[in-house]
Amino acid sequence: MQLLNQISGQFDVTFDHGILSATGQVSDFPSMTQSLIATILRVNDLILTKQ
């Protein structure tokens, strides 16, 4: 759990109750989307490495 919080913190994404979320202004939507996707990919890589 701590590792997931650390990964999400690197991309300014919140991990709370198993949900990844990015909040901000509408004008920041493209960068928030990019951050959320990058976080998902990093967590997926972590899962695949564990297997």
Number of C-alpha atoms within 10 A of each C-alpha: 7 7 10 17 14 14 18 23 13 12 17 16 23 21 18 10 6 9 8 16 16 17 12 9 7 8 8 10 13 10 13 20 15 13 19 20 15 17 24 15 12 15 16 12 11 13 10 9 8 7 5
